[in-house]
């Protein structure tokens, strides 16, 4: 089978397409033929080996040679002990990497049956960003002011829609090229972070931050009394400051600052998929790339160009599952 592999951390140029053996499923594992894999910022981080937490799977070189964790496809074979799936089932899920390949292994517990109304490309966009958006906006109430930093990407686009559904006034923050994208998702106000500091706007009841890199005091300033700040990703020093000093500052000033500990897995992404399947939440797919162009797809996301989600279409696409353009 064809797979995109890498043996050292670095830029997209370290990736290459290689012929590798098709893996065999072990106990509790599912072998799936991959039809679509969406690109997450975590793929870009694991490619480059930065921030430092991206190297937890290997300090000096990547332990897993193939990136890609949010996948959708068809079950090819199952290992012993697998009860929920059988060959031919259409599935999607968040697997421990390996999705930028024609076949991938997944723990049975990581997968769910794909909703019939979603294409493979659409289903592949949900497993990681869906729970982030759903859990990140779970406390939103009608009339609250919500700010989402990094709102032009996948998780941010979903979070805008969920916050609006909850009745909030939503401000989206990203680069100038994504202002129209955020408006199309329902944002009431949009901010170009390159020209305006969102922590100096009117205070918010919730700040959901996809890319934390500011000081704890700046985040505290962005919150109204009783407000909540939750970050999902960012630099290691910033995350540590939020987890330690930020918690103290928040308690002393009547605010709550912390890191969003996202609960993964089918139990947490299926409820979001149901919203998408019923048309209550839109899935914005900016571009699709073939397997040979995984380096371009990763750079497109990592350099902040993606408007919503980017998907790699792997191998042949089944009939009845058109490409998302």
Protein Blocks (a to p, Z undefined) as FASTA:
>chain_A
ZZdddfbdcdfklpccdddddddddehiacdddfbdcddfklmmmmnopafklmmnomkb
cfblbgcjbdcdddfbdcehiakbcehiacddddeehilcfbdcddfklpccddfkbcfk
lmmmmmmmmmmmmmmmmmpcehiacddehilmmmlmmmmmmmmmnopacdddddfklmmm
mmmnopabdcdfklocfklmccdfbdcdfbgcbdfklmmmmpcehiacddfbdcfklmmm
mmmmmmmmmmmnopacddddddedjklmmmmmmmmmnopaccddfbdcdfklmmmmmmmm
mnopagcjadddehjadehiacdZZ
